[in-house]
Amino acid sequence: MTAALPFDPSFEQIPDDEADTTREVAETMRSITEKTYADSGHAIRSVHAKSHGLLIGEFEVAPDLPPELAQGLFARAGTMQVVMRLSTNPGDVLDDKVSTPRGLAIKVIGVTGDRLPGSEGDTTQDFVMINAPAFTAATPKKFLSNLKLLAKTTDKAPGAKKALSAVLRGTEALIEKLGGESPTLISMGGHPETHILGETFYTAVPLLYGAYFGKFSIAPVSPELTALTDAKVDLEDRPDGLRESVSEFFASHGAEWEVRVQLATDIDTMPIEDASVQWPEDESPYVTVARIRVLPQTSWSPERERGIDDGMAFSPWHGIAAHRPLGGVMRARRASYEMSAGFRGERNGCPMHEPHERIDL
């Protein structure tokens, strides 16, 4: 295995107008939130608004990791509590027949270390992931362009979105039969109607890993989960079919995932500022550094909806300095996470809170 590449500040290149792009991203995100709030009277997230499972489990850092992997949160073996939120991409709450990319946000409780600005005094570490190994937009400007298109469709013609999603799924299936894939079609509603618990999730963009840097993934490993990879799920006349499927699973099954990191070994093939590049796994494979275990439980309840969905915010900028997000796309989204959390807390009369000890919901 090629040696991990130490992080150098010169690997990040900040354009002169990035502050303007960051402001526009936050303004566009706010416009989405304001639309959905006006429709429902309840403030929800600007993106990944609909959750499908709210889980509480254990996060176990592997023992005897080699020095380049024993960094930051993973420096010492041990077990901490973790909160997990499964979601889909849009900023409005849609029928699950509008099949879009999936997300997973986790919050590890009981993490020590120097904190990132804005999270001082807390003891949590967040990771925010999608079910793709690279981001759909290379740069903050491209991300902003995509976001503006998403904003124009928020709360518009849900019936038409269902019909369009069916067409896009068919088109995407044909492209995949020919050996390709279209992230654009998938993001617009062409995601296959598969079980969300079979997905592997990725940060898609890099973070510091102590003295190094890399991308994270969370992959299903227990047999009951891996059996759901690419498994079809019936969403016909089931607007909340994904949530129901997750609830049915955890009513009788536990689950295990591996937490993996792909350390950068070459800045040319594993860039920081182009978020659309999939880092080659033949040059640096994902390596297991922790395991998540979830026992059978109620994955959706009014108490969890209030405590986790409404009461918590998940941001990659909430954590320790050893895992600082890297690259323009990550930097441009920072203010948006803060805006979204503040907007939801103010409108719903429930300020976001960070757990400092084990929770029981």
RONU-977220 format. One record per residue: x, y, z of N, C-alpha, C, CB in turn. Coordinates in pm, whole numbers, padded with zeros to 5 digits, always signed. Glycine has a CB too. Example, Ala and Ser with C-alpha at 12.3 -4.5 7.8 and 13.67 -1.06 7.14 Angstrom:
# RONU-977220
+01319-00569+00780+01230-00450+00780+01320-00330+00780+01131-00447+00905;+01285-00225+00708+01367-00106+00714+01290+00003+00787+01408-00060+00572;
END
This chain:
# RONU-977220
+00085-00120+00000+00000+00000+00000+00088+00125+00000-00096+00000+00123;+00059+00219-00089+00135+00344-00097+00116+00424+00031+00093+00426-00219;+00220+00490+00076+00213+00567+00201+00112+00680+00189+00351+00623+00238;+00041+00706+00299-00054+00817+00303+00020+00950+00285-00133+00817+00435;-00045+01042+00217+00014+01173+00188-00019+01271+00300-00036+01227+00052;+00079+01325+00370+00047+01425+00473-00023+01546+00412+00175+01470+00546;-00114+01603+00486-00186+01722+00437-00094+01843+00436-00310+01750+00522;-00105+01922+00329-00032+02048+00317-00134+02157+00289+00078+02041+00204;-00131+02268+00363-00229+02375+00339-00235+02423+00195-00199+02492+00427;-00127+02407+00119-00128+02451-00020-00220+02366-00108+00013+02447-00076;-00264+02252-00057-00356+02167-00134-00493+02233-00149-00370+02031-00067;-00525+02326-00060-00651+02401-00072-00625+02532-00143-00715+02426+00068;-00703+02560-00247-00691+02682-00326-00823+02757-00320-00651+02651-00473;-00824+02874-00256-00949+02947-00233-00961+03062-00334-00954+03002-00089;-01060+03056-00424-01078+03164-00522-01111+03297-00454-01189+03127-00621;-01077+03406-00520-01101+03538-00463-01249+03566-00439-01043+03645-00555;-01337+03506-00522-01479+03535-00510-01556+03427-00434-01539+03552-00647;-01484+03341-00361-01554+03232-00292-01652+03283-00187-01453+03139-00227;-01622+03394-00123-01714+03448-00023-01848+03485-00086-01652+03572+00045;-01844+03538-00208-01969+03571-00277-02048+03444-00310-01940+03650-00406;-01978+03341-00355-02045+03214-00385-02106+03155-00260-01948+03115-00449;-02032+03159-00151-02081+03106-00024-02208+03178+00020-01974+03117+00084;-02209+03310+00004-02328+03388+00041-02447+03349-00046-02299+03539+00027;-02424+03332-00177-02533+03293-00266-02586+03154-00235-02487+03300-00410;-02497+03063-00199-02542+02929-00162-02634+02937-00041-02421+02838-00131;-02594+03013+00061-02676+03025+00182-02809+03092+00150-02602+03105+00289;-02808+03194+00064-02933+03262+00027-03027+03168-00048-02903+03386-00058;-02971+03086-00136-03053+02992-00212-03110+02885-00121-02971+02929-00325;-03028+02835-00030-03076+02738+00068-03190+02797+00152-02962+02692+00159;-03173+02922+00191-03277+02985+00273-03407+03000+00194-03229+03123+00323;-03396+03029+00065-03518+03043-00016-03596+02912-00020-03483+03088-00158;-03524+02799-00025-03591+02669-00022-03663+02649+00110-03490+02556-00046;-03593+02679+00220-03652+02662+00353-03772+02752+00373-03548+02690+00461;-03763+02874+00324-03875+02967+00339-03999+02921+00261-03834+03107+00293;-03976+02861+00142-04088+02810+00063-04160+02698+00136-04040+02761-00074;-04083+02602+00185-04145+02488+00250-04209+02529+00383-04043+02377+00273;-04150+02626+00453-04209+02674+00577-04341+02746+00550-04112+02768+00650;-04346+02824+00444-04470+02893+00408-04580+02794+00374-04445+02987+00289;-04544+02682+00315-04643+02580+00277-04699+02505+00397-04581+02483+00180;-04610+02474+00494-04650+02382+00601-04659+02444+00740-04555+02269+00606;-04593+02558+00760-04588+02617+00893-04489+02548+00984-04724+02612+00955;-04410+02456+00927-04308+02386+01005-04177+02394+00929-04349+02237+01033;-04072+02437+00995-03943+02456+00928-03869+02323+00917-03856+02559+01004;-03823+02291+00795-03748+02169+00770-03615+02204+00705-03829+02070+00682;-03531+02105+00687-03399+02128+00629-03408+02175+00484-03315+01999+00636;-03306+02252+00441-03303+02304+00304-03280+02193+00203-03195+02410+00289;-03205+02092+00240-03184+01972+00160-03191+01852+00255-03046+01976+00082;-03215+01736+00199-03233+01616+00280-03340+01638+00387-03100+01574+00344;-03453+01694+00343-03559+01731+00436-03632+01610+00492-03657+01823+00369;-03649+01506+00409-03730+01392+00453-03642+01283+00509-03814+01338+00337;-03669+01245+00633-03594+01137+00695-03673+01008+00689-03558+01171+00842;-03599+00897+00687-03661+00766+00673-03628+00672+00788-03620+00702+00544;-03534+00711+00870-03499+00632+00987-03415+00714+01081-03425+00506+00946;-03445+00704+01210-03373+00775+01315-03326+00669+01415-03462+00887+01385;-03196+00641+01414-03142+00527+01485-03043+00569+01592-03076+00431+01388;-03033+00487+01695-02935+00507+01801-02857+00378+01817-03004+00549+01936;-02724+00388+01813-02641+00268+01821-02508+00295+01888-02619+00211+01684;-02414+00204+01865-02280+00213+01922-02176+00226+01811-02250+00089+02010;-02079+00312+01834-01970+00339+01740-01842+00290+01806-01961+00493+01703;-01787+00180+01754-01669+00119+01815-01545+00140+01729-01693-00031+01838;-01450+00215+01781-01323+00237+01712-01238+00111+01724-01248+00361+01770;-01183+00068+01611-01107-00056+01608-00979-00045+01691-01072-00093+01464;-00938-00153+01756-00812-00152+01832-00692-00172+01740-00813-00261+01940;-00576-00131+01790-00447-00160+01725-00439-00111+01581-00422-00309+01727;-00495+00008+01555-00480+00067+01422-00336+00114+01403-00580+00184+01402;-00283+00103+01281-00148+00154+01256-00145+00306+01272-00100+00115+01114;-00028+00365+01291-00018+00508+01322-00091+00599+01224+00125+00547+01326;-00084+00572+01093-00149+00662+00997-00301+00655+01006-00104+00629+00856;-00356+00548+01066-00501+00537+01083-00546+00575+01224-00546+00395+01053;-00456+00571+01320-00489+00605+01459-00478+00757+01476-00394+00531+01559;-00572+00827+01414-00569+00973+01410-00707+01028+01451-00530+01025+01268;-00706+01145+01518-00831+01212+01550-00923+01125+01633-00901+01255+01425;-01048+01116+01590-01148+01035+01658-01104+00889+01672-01280+01042+01584;-01017+00844+01581-00979+00704+01574-00844+00677+01640-00974+00660+01429;-00796+00773+01719-00664+00759+01782-00662+00652+01891-00620+00891+01841;-00777+00630+01955-00784+00532+02064-00903+00441+02045-00793+00603+02201;-00885+00314+02073-00996+00219+02068-01097+00254+02175-00946+00073+02085;-01222+00229+02149-01326+00257+02246-01463+00258+02180-01300+00389+02316;-01566+00264+02262-01704+00261+02213-01778+00386+02259-01776+00133+02262;-01847+00451+02167-01926+00570+02195-02065+00551+02136-01858+00698+02138;-02159+00631+02182-02293+00626+02125-02297+00703+01994-02397+00683+02225;-02384+00660+01902-02398+00728+01774-02546+00742+01740-02323+00651+01662;-02581+00856+01682-02714+00882+01630-02704+00884+01478-02774+01017+01685;-02801+00819+01410-02798+00809+01264-02930+00860+01207-02771+00661+01219;-02920+00936+01098-03041+00987+01031-03032+00953+00883-03057+01142+01051;-03123+00868+00835-03133+00833+00694-03229+00928+00624-03179+00685+00676;-03194+00971+00503-03275+01074+00436-03267+01059+00285-03228+01214+00478;-03346+01142+00216-03331+01159+00071-03310+01306+00041-03455+01104-00005;-03260+01334-00080-03196+01461-00114-03283+01586-00116-03136+01447-00243;-03406+01586-00169-03476+01713-00190-03501+01795-00063-03607+01687-00255;-03527+01924-00085-03556+02014+00025-03704+02021+00059-03507+02151-00007;-03788+01949-00017-03928+01937+00020-03960+01791+00046-04021+01995-00091;-04066+01767+00121-04103+01631+00160-04193+01572+00053-04173+01629+00299;-04139+01474-00022-04207+01421-00139-04250+01276-00117-04118+01431-00260;-04344+01233-00200-04379+01092-00210-04253+01014-00248-04494+01068-00315;-04232+00899-00186-04110+00823-00213-04104+00769-00355-04099+00708-00116;-04214+00776-00431-04209+00739-00573-04123+00837-00651-04350+00734-00632;-04103+00959-00597-04002+01049-00654-03869+01000-00596-04031+01204-00620;-03802+00915-00672-03688+00841-00618-03558+00916-00642-03680+00700-00680;-03499+00968-00535-03381+01054-00544-03266+00995-00461-03415+01197-00494;-03144+01050-00475-03030+00999-00398-03055+01002-00248-02906+01080-00430;-02985+00913-00180-03005+00894-00036-02890+00955+00045-03019+00745-00003;-02918+00984+00170-02817+01041+00257-02815+00974+00392-02839+01189+00273;-02702+00985+00459-02686+00937+00595-02604+01040+00672-02619+00796+00599;-02658+01086+00782-02584+01174+00873-02568+01101+01006-02657+01312+00893;-02447+01109+01063-02425+01046+01193-02365+01148+01289-02333+00921+01180;-02395+01126+01416-02341+01211+01523-02285+01118+01630-02453+01307+01583;-02152+01121+01647-02085+01040+01747-02077+01122+01876-01943+00995+01699;-02118+01064+01987-02128+01135+02115-02015+01091+02209-02266+01111+02181;-01945+01190+02265-01838+01160+02360-01700+01170+02300-01857+01023+02416;-01683+01259+02202-01557+01275+02130-01476+01387+02195-01582+01306+01980;-01348+01362+02220-01261+01463+02279-01163+01514+02174-01185+01406+02401;-01107+01632+02200-01009+01690+02109-01037+01836+02082-01006+01614+01979;-00939+01906+02025-00957+02046+01991-01073+02060+01893-00828+02105+01931;-01160+02160+01917-01284+02171+01842-01271+02268+01725-01397+02215+01934;-01355+02245+01624-01369+02341+01515-01446+02461+01565-01441+02276+01393;-01420+02581+01510-01493+02701+01551-01644+02681+01536-01448+02822+01469;-01717+02725+01638-01862+02711+01637-01912+02589+01712-01910+02706+01498;-01821+02497+01744-01864+02378+01819-01787+02363+01950-01845+02252+01734;-01728+02473+01996-01654+02471+02121-01747+02428+02236-01591+02609+02150;-01694+02348+02324-01770+02306+02440-01854+02182+02416-01858+02417+02484;-01863+02137+02293-01940+02018+02263-01848+01896+02258-02016+02034+02130;-01910+01779+02258-01833+01654+02256-01889+01559+02150-01835+01587+02395;-01931+01615+02037-01986+01534+01929-01903+01553+01802-02133+01569+01904;-01911+01454+01714-01848+01459+01583-01950+01415+01479-01719+01370+01577;-01978+01502+01381-02074+01471+01276-02003+01431+01148-02166+01590+01251;-02063+01338+01075-02025+01305+00939-02153+01306+00855-01951+01166+00931;-02148+01372+00741-02264+01384+00653-02229+01317+00520-02306+01534+00631;-02312+01221+00477-02276+01135+00365-02389+01121+00264-02235+00999+00416;-02352+01079+00143-02447+01046+00038-02411+00909-00018-02446+01155-00074;-02502+00851-00097-02473+00717-00148-02404+00724-00285-02604+00636-00160;-02297+00801-00290-02212+00811-00409-02071+00846-00364-02267+00918-00510;-01968+00790-00430-01830+00812-00384-01772+00947-00423-01743+00706-00439;-01843+01023-00508-01797+01158-00544-01918+01249-00551-01719+01157-00680;-01893+01379-00544-02000+01479-00543-02043+01508-00687-01953+01610-00473;-02168+01550-00703-02218+01578-00839-02160+01706-00898-02369+01587-00838;-02110+01797-00815-02056+01924-00862-01908+01934-00828-02134+02044-00801;-01829+01979-00925-01685+01986-00903-01644+02101-00812-01613+01999-01035;-01714+02215-00825-01674+02338-00758-01792+02404-00689-01611+02435-00858;-01767+02500-00600-01878+02572-00538-01970+02640-00639-01823+02674-00442;-01915+02695-00745-01998+02762-00844-02092+02664-00915-01910+02834-00947;-02040+02546-00949-02125+02445-01011-02230+02395-00913-02041+02327-01063;-02192+02379-00788-02288+02340-00685-02399+02445-00673-02218+02322-00549;-02362+02572-00676-02460+02679-00668-02556+02673-00787-02390+02815-00663;-02502+02648-00905-02586+02638-01025-02688+02525-01010-02499+02614-01150;-02643+02408-00964-02734+02296-00943-02838+02328-00836-02655+02171-00902;-02794+02396-00730-02884+02429-00620-02994+02525-00665-02805+02491-00505;-02961+02619-00751-03062+02712-00800-03169+02640-00881-02997+02820-00885;-03129+02537-00957-03227+02457-01031-03319+02383-00933-03157+02357-01125;-03260+02327-00827-03338+02257-00726-03436+02352-00659-03246+02194-00621;-03391+02474-00630-03476+02572-00563-03599+02606-00648-03397+02699-00532;-03583+02610-00780-03694+02644-00868-03803+02538-00869-03644+02666-01008;-03766+02414-00835-03865+02306-00837-03924+02277-00700-03802+02180-00892;-03873+02342-00595-03923+02315-00460-04071+02349-00451-03843+02396-00357;-04148+02261-00394-04294+02267-00372-04374+02283-00500-04326+02381-00278;-04318+02244-00613-04388+02255-00741-04432+02117-00791-04298+02322-00845;-04558+02103-00827-04614+01990-00902-04564+01854-00855-04582+02005-01048;-04600+01812-00731-04553+01682-00685-04599+01566-00773-04599+01658-00544;-04718+01575-00831-04765+01469-00919-04679+01457-01043-04908+01493-00959;-04643+01571-01101-04557+01570-01219-04419+01515-01185-04544+01712-01278;-04371+01541-01063-04241+01489-01022-04243+01336-01017-04202+01546-00884;-04356+01278-00972-04367+01133-00969-04361+01076-01110-04497+01090-00899;-04432+01139-01203-04432+01090-01340-04294+01104-01403-04536+01166-01423;-04230+01219-01379-04096+01241-01433-03997+01141-01374-04049+01384-01405;-04012+01111-01245-03921+01018-01180-03929+00881-01247-03953+01007-01030;-04048+00837-01283-04064+00707-01349-03991+00706-01483-04212+00675-01370;-04004+00815-01560-03934+00825-01688-03783+00823-01668-03977+00952-01762;-03736+00901-01570-03592+00910-01546-03535+00777-01499-03564+01019-01443;-03610+00704-01418-03561+00573-01372-03543+00478-01491-03659+00511-01269;-03639+00483-01584-03627+00400-01703-03508+00437-01788-03753+00409-01784;-03486+00566-01804-03373+00613-01883-03241+00575-01817-03380+00764-01904;-03234+00594-01687-03112+00562-01613-03084+00411-01620-03123+00607-01466;-03189+00330-01609-03171+00185-01617-03112+00145-01752-03305+00112-01594;-03157+00211-01859-03105+00182-01992-02958+00222-02002-03188+00255-02099;-02925+00339-01948-02785+00385-01950-02696+00287-01875-02774+00527-01888;-02744+00237-01761-02663+00145-01681-02647+00011-01753-02728+00123-01543;-02748-00033-01827-02734-00156-01905-02624-00143-02009-02866-00191-01973;-02601-00021-02055-02497+00004-02154-02362+00032-02089-02536+00121-02243;-02357+00017-01956-02230+00031-01885-02202+00170-01834-02120-00011-01972;-02301+00259-01835-02278+00396-01790-02361+00430-01667-02309+00494-01901;-02361+00559-01635-02439+00609-01524-02451+00759-01541-02375+00572-01385;-02567+00816-01507-02587+00960-01517-02622+01017-01380-02696+00993-01619;-02525+01078-01310-02556+01140-01182-02666+01244-01192-02431+01202-01124;-02674+01313-01307-02777+01416-01324-02916+01354-01322-02756+01493-01455;-02937+01246-01400-03066+01180-01402-03102+01124-01265-03068+01069-01506;-03004+01065-01198-03028+01009-01065-03071+01118-00969-02903+00938-01013;-03003+01232-00972-03034+01340-00878-03170+01403-00905-02928+01447-00884;-03218+01395-01029-03346+01455-01065-03465+01364-01036-03345+01491-01210;-03440+01241-00995-03549+01150-00964-03534+01015-01030-03678+01210-01005;-03418+00988-01088-03396+00863-01157-03328+00757-01074-03317+00887-01277;-03323+00775-00943-03259+00674-00858-03343+00547-00858-03240+00728-00713;-03283+00431-00868-03360+00306-00863-03440+00295-00733-03267+00184-00877;-03555+00228-00741-03640+00211-00623-03589+00092-00541-03790+00189-00664;-03479+00114-00472-03415+00010-00393-03422+00044-00245-03269-00009-00437;-03394-00055-00162-03403-00040-00017-03290+00051+00031-03396-00179+00055;-03322+00149+00111-03221+00246+00156-03118+00182+00249-03289+00363+00228;-03155+00073+00318-03062+00011+00412-02955-00072+00344-03138-00076+00509;-02966-00095+00213-02862-00166+00141-02753-00078+00086-02923-00243+00031;-02765+00054+00107-02672+00149+00047-02540+00158+00124-02736+00286+00041;-02433+00186+00049-02307+00230+00107-02300+00381+00093-02184+00161+00039;-02263+00449+00199-02262+00595+00201-02118+00647+00208-02345+00648+00319;-02098+00766+00151-01965+00827+00141-01972+00976+00177-01906+00808-00002;-01862+01026+00234-01856+01172+00250-01844+01239+00114-01737+01212+00340;-01798+01167+00013-01785+01214-00126-01677+01321-00143-01918+01269-00175;-01658+01402-00044-01554+01505-00044-01465+01484+00079-01616+01650-00045;-01341+01533+00076-01245+01495+00180-01253+01576+00309-01107+01506+00125;-01197+01517+00412-01179+01581+00542-01037+01552+00588-01286+01531+00647;-00991+01635+00680-00864+01602+00746-00876+01469+00818-00822+01714+00844;-00768+01399+00824-00760+01277+00905-00633+01289+00989-00759+01145+00815;-00642+01376+01089-00524+01407+01168-00419+01475+01081-00467+01280+01232;-00303+01414+01069-00196+01470+00987-00217+01445+00839-00063+01412+01030;-00316+01362+00805-00340+01322+00666-00477+01375+00622-00333+01166+00651;-00528+01326+00510-00663+01362+00468-00722+01249+00385-00662+01495+00386;-00854+01242+00385-00917+01131+00315-01067+01146+00308-00882+01002+00381;-01130+01044+00251-01275+01035+00242-01323+00918+00327-01321+01020+00094;-01442+00932+00383-01499+00827+00467-01613+00757+00393-01549+00885+00600;-01637+00634+00434-01757+00565+00390-01812+00481+00504-01728+00476+00267;-01942+00451+00496-02007+00361+00590-02077+00255+00506-02109+00437+00684;-02035+00129+00524-02082+00020+00438-02153-00086+00520-01964-00043+00361;-02267-00136+00471-02337-00243+00542-02256-00372+00539-02475-00267+00481;-02250-00442+00653-02173-00567+00657-02252-00683+00719-02045-00546+00735;-02351-00656+00803-02428-00768+00858-02510-00832+00747-02520-00722+00975;-02528-00964+00749-02596-01033+00639-02735-00979+00608-02607-01179+00671;-02808-00940+00712-02943-00889+00689-02941-00758+00610-03016-00868+00822;-02835-00679+00629-02821-00554+00554-02772-00579+00412-02726-00458+00626;-02667-00659+00398-02610-00680+00265-02711-00747+00172-02483-00764+00273;-02805-00821+00230-02910-00881+00148-03000-00776+00085-02994-00977+00231;-02998-00654+00138-03084-00547+00087-03014-00460-00017-03131-00461+00202;-02887-00483-00043-02816-00405-00144-02876-00432-00282-02664-00438-00144;-02923-00325-00345-02990-00330-00476-03123-00404-00472-02899-00397-00577;-03173-00435-00352-03303-00503-00341-03415-00405-00371-03321-00566-00200;-03510-00447-00452-03623-00362-00486-03713-00345-00364-03702-00421-00605;-03774-00227-00353-03869-00200-00247-03997-00149-00311-03812-00098-00145;-04111-00198-00264-04240-00160-00320-04282-00024-00266-04347-00268-00289;-04288+00075-00356-04328+00210-00316-04462+00250-00376-04221+00310-00357;-04530+00156-00441-04659+00186-00504-04762+00213-00395-04705+00069-00596;-04825+00331-00402-04925+00373-00303-04870+00370-00161-05048+00283-00311;-04740+00392-00150-04674+00400-00019-04588+00527-00019-04587+00271+00011;-04649+00643+00007-04574+00769+00001-04457+00774+00098-04665+00885+00028;-04466+00698+00208-04357+00689+00305-04301+00547+00308-04406+00731+00446;-04294+00485+00192-04253+00345+00184-04113+00318+00235-04262+00299+00045;-04019+00410+00212-03883+00388+00261-03881+00388+00414-03788+00497+00207;-03951+00483+00474-03957+00490+00621-04022+00363+00676-04035+00616+00667;-04130+00320+00613-04200+00199+00658-04109+00077+00646-04329+00177+00577;-04031+00070+00538-03941-00044+00519-03831-00047+00624-03879-00039+00380;-03778+00071+00658-03677+00078+00764-03737+00036+00898-03619+00221+00774;-03857+00084+00927-03924+00048+01053-03950-00102+01062-04057+00124+01067;-03994-00160+00950-04019-00305+00948-03891-00383+00974-04081-00347+00813;-03781-00337+00917-03654-00407+00935-03611-00404+01081-03545-00344+00846;-03607-00285+01141-03552-00273+01276-03649-00321+01384-03514-00131+01303;-03772-00352+01347-03863-00411+01444-03816-00550+01486-04004-00419+01385;-03739-00617+01399-03697-00753+01430-03549-00781+01405-03778-00849+01351;-03475-00685+01348-03335-00708+01315-03245-00599+01374-03317-00714+01163;-03123-00638+01406-03018-00542+01431-02938-00523+01303-02927-00587+01548;-02835-00437+01309-02758-00408+01188-02616-00368+01226-02825-00297+01104;-02521-00396+01134-02383-00355+01153-02327-00295+01024-02296-00474+01199;-02252-00187+01040-02184-00122+00930-02036-00109+00965-02246+00017+00899;-01951-00108+00863-01811-00071+00882-01793+00075+00846-01718-00161+00797;-01714+00145+00929-01672+00281+00899-01533+00271+00837-01671+00373+01028;-01518+00323+00717-01394+00308+00643-01337+00443+00602-01415+00220+00519;-01206+00449+00584-01143+00572+00537-01053+00539+00418-01061+00640+00650;-01054+00629+00320-00965+00620+00204-00866+00735+00215-01045+00626+00069;-00746+00707+00260-00646+00810+00276-00587+00850+00141-00536+00764+00372;-00568+00978+00120-00508+01026-00005-00362+00987-00011-00523+01179-00018;-00317+00947-00129-00177+00912-00150-00113+00993-00263-00165+00764-00181;-00196+01065-00341-00145+01141-00456-00239+01258-00480-00133+01051-00584;-00190+01379-00465-00277+01496-00478-00326+01516-00622-00203+01620-00432;-00258+01459-00719-00302+01474-00858-00422+01386-00890-00187+01440-00952;-00421+01264-00844-00534+01174-00870-00639+01180-00760-00484+01031-00886;-00606+01243-00649-00698+01254-00536-00706+01400-00492-00654+01163-00417;-00760+01486-00579-00761+01630-00551-00859+01668-00442-00794+01707-00676;-00834+01782-00383-00922+01836-00280-01024+01932-00341-00839+01908-00173;-00982+02014-00436-01069+02121-00485-01165+02079-00598-00984+02234-00533;-01152+01960-00653-01248+01909-00750-01327+01798-00682-01178+01858-00881;-01445+01833-00634-01525+01738-00555-01588+01629-00640-01633+01813-00481;-01585+01643-00772-01649+01545-00859-01559+01427-00892-01692+01611-00987;-01433+01430-00850-01339+01323-00882-01356+01206-00783-01194+01375-00879;-01380+01088-00838-01380+00967-00757-01237+00921-00739-01467+00855-00821;-01191+00919-00616-01054+00880-00591-01035+00731-00623-01015+00909-00444;-00929+00696-00695-00911+00557-00738-00881+00463-00621-00798+00549-00839;-00963+00361-00608-00946+00267-00498-00831+00170-00523-01075+00190-00475;-00789+00157-00648-00673+00071-00673-00544+00137-00625-00661+00037-00822;-00547+00270-00609-00431+00341-00554-00438+00351-00402-00421+00481-00614;-00560+00363-00350-00578+00370-00205-00717+00314-00171-00563+00517-00153;-00724+00191-00124-00854+00132-00091-00910+00188+00039-00841-00020-00081;-01041+00175+00054-01104+00208+00182-01064+00103+00286-01260+00216+00167;-01027+00150+00405-00980+00062+00512-01069+00082+00634-00830+00090+00547;-01106-00027+00698-01197-00021+00814-01125+00034+00937-01254-00162+00844;-01191+00135+01001-01135+00195+01122-01233+00190+01240-01095+00338+01095;-01359+00155+01214-01459+00149+01321-01577+00066+01273-01505+00292+01363;-01665+00039+01366-01784-00040+01336-01903+00023+01407-01766-00190+01378;-02017+00027+01340-02141+00076+01400-02235-00042+01419-02208+00187+01311;-02291-00053+01541-02386-00159+01571-02516-00098+01620-02329-00258+01675;-02626-00142+01563-02758-00095+01602-02844-00216+01636-02824-00009+01489;-02903-00217+01754-02992-00326+01796-03132-00304+01740-02996-00336+01950;-03216-00408+01740-03357-00385+01701-03417-00274+01785-03440-00516+01718;-03494-00188+01722-03550-00071+01790-03660-00009+01707-03441+00033+01820;-03727+00088+01765-03827+00166+01692-03754+00277+01619-03938+00224+01789;-03747+00267+01486-03665+00361+01409-03738+00490+01376-03618+00297+01282;-03866+00497+01408-03941+00621+01386-04050+00633+01493-04004+00626+01242;-04052+00743+01563-04154+00768+01666-04166+00918+01684-04117+00698+01801;-04278+00966+01741-04291+01109+01768-04178+01163+01854-04424+01137+01835;-04132+01081+01951-04025+01126+02040-03895+01143+01962-04004+01025+02155;-03864+01048+01874-03741+01060+01794-03753+01172+01691-03710+00927+01725;-03872+01190+01637-03891+01299+01542-03862+01433+01608-04035+01297+01485;-03914+01452+01731-03888+01578+01803-03742+01589+01846-03979+01588+01926;-03687+01481+01900-03554+01488+01957-03441+01489+01856-03534+01375+02048;-03458+01417+01744-03351+01405+01646-03382+01485+01520-03329+01258+01610;-03497+01459+01459-03527+01525+01332-03540+01676+01350-03656+01469+01273;-03614+01718+01451-03632+01862+01476-03528+01919+01571-03770+01888+01530;-03481+01839+01665-03398+01891+01772-03249+01890+01748-03425+01816+01892;-03204+01821+01642-03061+01813+01616-03028+01864+01476-03012+01668+01632;-02908+01917+01463-02853+01954+01332-02728+01870+01310-02820+02108+01325;-02706+01832+01184-02587+01754+01147-02507+01836+01048-02626+01614+01086;-02382+01861+01082-02295+01941+00996-02153+01887+01001-02298+02089+01039;-02087+01872+00885-01948+01827+00888-01854+01925+00956-01899+01801+00747;-01903+02048+00976-01825+02149+01045-01845+02144+01197-01860+02287+00993;-01923+02047+01242-01943+02030+01385-01861+01909+01429-02096+02013+01421;-01746+01937+01490-01660+01827+01531-01525+01876+01575-01645+01727+01418;-01427+01788+01565-01293+01822+01611-01207+01869+01494-01227+01702+01680;-01104+01948+01527-01018+02006+01424-00946+01899+01344-00917+02101+01488;-00924+01784+01403-00854+01676+01333-00932+01622+01214-00825+01563+01428;-01062+01656+01205-01145+01612+01092-01212+01732+01024-01252+01510+01139;-01137+01839+01009-01191+01959+00942-01224+01928+00796-01090+02077+00951;-01343+01969+00750-01376+01952+00608-01281+02029+00518-01520+01996+00581;-01256+01975+00399-01161+02034+00306-01227+02061+00170-01039+01941+00288;-01178+02162+00100-01222+02188-00036-01334+02290-00045-01267+02062-00100;-01348+02347-00166-01442+02455-00187-01586+02418-00161-01430+02505-00324;-01629+02300-00205-01769+02261-00183-01799+02252-00034-01799+02126-00252;-01708+02197+00042-01727+02191+00187-01727+02330+00248-01617+02105+00251;-01634+02415+00207-01628+02550+00264-01754+02629+00230-01504+02625+00212;-01803+02616+00107-01918+02695+00062-02046+02656+00132-01936+02681-00087;-02052+02534+00184-02175+02489+00251-02178+02520+00400-02192+02341+00231;-02066+02565+00455-02060+02582+00600-02166+02681+00651-01922+02631+00640;-02176+02797+00589-02273+02897+00634-02416+02848+00616-02253+03027+00558;-02438+02761+00517-02573+02710+00492-02618+02616+00604-02579+02637+00358;-02527+02533+00654-02562+02448+00767-02604+02533+00887-02444+02355+00804;-02527+02637+00913-02558+02723+01027-02691+02795+01007-02446+02825+01048;-02715+02844+00883-02841+02912+00853-02960+02818+00873-02841+02965+00709;-02949+02697+00819-03060+02602+00827-03094+02567+00971-03027+02476+00748;-02991+02541+01051-03014+02507+01191-03078+02625+01265-02882+02468+01259;-03029+02745+01241-03086+02862+01307-03229+02888+01265-03002+02984+01277;-03257+02875+01137-03394+02897+01085-03491+02797+01147-03396+02885+00930;-03453+02670+01149-03542+02569+01205-03565+02591+01354-03485+02429+01180;-03456+02621+01426-03471+02642+01569-03560+02759+01603-03336+02662+01631;-03544+02869+01527-03624+02989+01552-03770+02968+01516-03567+03106+01474;-03797+02915+01397-03936+02901+01351-04012+02795+01430-03940+02868+01203;-03944+02689+01469-04013+02580+01539-04011+02597+01691-03950+02448+01503;-03943+02702+01739-03937+02726+01883-03860+02618+01957-04076+02736+01938;-03766+02555+01887-03688+02446+01948-03543+02460+01904-03745+02306+01908;-03461+02534+01979-03321+02550+01939-03250+02415+01925-03247+02636+02041;-03158+02407+01831-03082+02285+01814-03000+02256+01940-02989+02295+01690;-02986+02129+01972-02906+02095+02090-02809+01984+02056-02997+02053+02208;-02696+01986+02122-02594+01884+02106-02591+01798+02232-02455+01947+02077;-02609+01668+02217-02604+01581+02337-02464+01576+02395-02650+01440+02303;-02456+01582+02527-02327+01574+02596-02312+01440+02670-02312+01692+02696;-02418+01363+02671-02414+01232+02735-02508+01141+02658-02453+01239+02886;-02509+01015+02695-02591+00919+02622-02737+00960+02624-02575+00780+02680;-02804+00936+02511-02945+00972+02501-03029+00846+02493-02970+01062+02378;-03155+00862+02528-03249+00749+02525-03382+00802+02474-03265+00682+02667;-03413+00771+02349-03537+00818+02288-03620+00699+02239-03507+00914+02173;
END
